[in-house]
Amino acid sequence: MVINVLVIYLAAVNIAAYFLMKIDKKRAKNKEWRIEEILFFSFCFMGGFIGIHLGMVHFRHKTKNWRFHAAVMLSAVLFIVILPVVFLIRINSH
C-alpha cells in the first residue's frame, strides 16, 4: 500500500515538473511572465528530479544554468541513495 502511494506520488510530481519545464520554455520564447526558479527547485527536491531533467533535455531549457544541473544531481542522490539507506537503517534498528 505505501509503495503504491509513493509510486503514484513520484509519478505525479515528475509529470508536473516536466510540464512546468515545457510551459516555462514556451513563455521564454514568447517573452512572457516566467515561472520562478524556486518552484523548479522545489519540485526537484520533492522527487521530481527526473521530470526536471527530462524537461531540460527535451525542451533544451535551463541547460546552461549550473544550478539546475546541481539541483537535479543532488536531489537524485538524496532520493536514490540517502533516503533508502536511512530507511534501511531504521528498519534494521527495530
LINLINGI-V694232 format. One record per backbone hydrogen bond with DSSP energy under -0.5 kcal/mol. CO is the residue of the C=O (numbers start at 1). NH is the residue of the N-H. If there is no record, write none. Layout:
CO|NH, CO|NH
This chain:
1|5, 2|6, 3|7, 4|8, 5|9, 6|10, 7|11, 8|12, 9|13, 10|14, 11|15, 12|16, 13|17, 14|18, 15|19, 16|20, 17|21, 18|22, 19|23, 20|24, 21|25, 22|26, 23|27, 24|28, 25|29, 26|30, 27|32, 28|31, 36|39, 36|40, 37|41, 38|42, 39|43, 40|44, 41|45, 42|46, 43|48, 44|47, 44|49, 47|50, 48|52, 49|53, 50|54, 51|55, 52|56, 53|57, 54|58, 55|59, 56|60, 56|61, 62|65, 64|66, 65|68, 65|69, 66|70, 67|71, 68|72, 69|73, 70|74, 71|75, 72|76, 73|77, 74|78, 75|79, 76|80, 77|81, 77|82, 78|83, 81|85, 82|86, 83|87, 84|88, 85|89, 86|90, 87|91, 88|92, 89|93, 90|94, 91|94
